[in-house]
């Protein structure tokens, strides 16, 4: 059935010659056939229409997360983004409350993620997803310190599988330069694993269905272990003799707040000393600032692995909550 649907979806493509048009394309097609039962000619036709885009290769080399915190934060914590977020929340308040209750995710974080990702659905990306994923699968910049072509190749495969599942026109869908799609910017694998049909129309539409898009963000957080009303982050002070090696230990909480106190870090007294935490530093122009971060901060980094992303979501969520009078 998948092969038949793919042939139908790709029937408008002119078949390309059998020669490889992207480096590694033949091996990719072999895998699509052997592991997923896709039709080789249909996949080759689709890839034949995928264009290498230098702008995509350039964009992956200079992501916003490469900026220092003092430049990154002002991109996302602005009066406009806060005001539009409050307006979006009020406009969709009944739906957001329903989703928050069903999935056990605090509503301000659902809104904040959509705000950081796409300005509440206003900016979902104008790169053709096929071009993005083909460029980064087959032409990943060789000068990057970390080769992520295998990751994007996996995402390209998931994209081929997603098309028939959601009846997407694979040669037309647009998204970010990295291939993320919809209001919540889901990569194809996340779309397939975590998107939900909350409006009950039989499709998971992350562009035009607010119920689907909002619920899918909540489901992603819930599936990664969100703790309702759990703490996110608290400013901390590094005292004399503080163990700075802890700042490179990752974002998953492994030590207790008391452990961190004993290792030279002090935070607000309202945190349970037995709660597990990790440490992060954020670069300001004149100094670094230090934060204890907790389980829900780690969950946000499952959405995007950057500590700055997670902190921007947290700080925007606090501003939105205040704006709602919550």
Secondary structure, DSSP 8 states (H G I E B T S, - for coil): -HHHHHHHHTTTS----SS-SSTTHHHHHHHHHHHH---HHHHHHHHHT----HHHHHHHTS-GGGS-HHHHHHHHS-HHHHHHHHHHHHHTHHHHHHHHHHHT--HHHHHHHHHHHHTTTT----EEHHHHHHHHHHS--TTSSS--HHHHHHHHHHHHHHHHHHT--TTT-EE-TT--BTTTTB-HHHHHHH----S-SSS--TTT-HHHHHHHHHHHHHHTT--TT---EEEEEE-TT--GGGGGS-SS--EEHHHHHHTTEEE-TTS-TTSEEEEEEEE-SSSEEEEEE-HHHHHHHHHS--HHHHHHHHHHHHHHHHHTT-
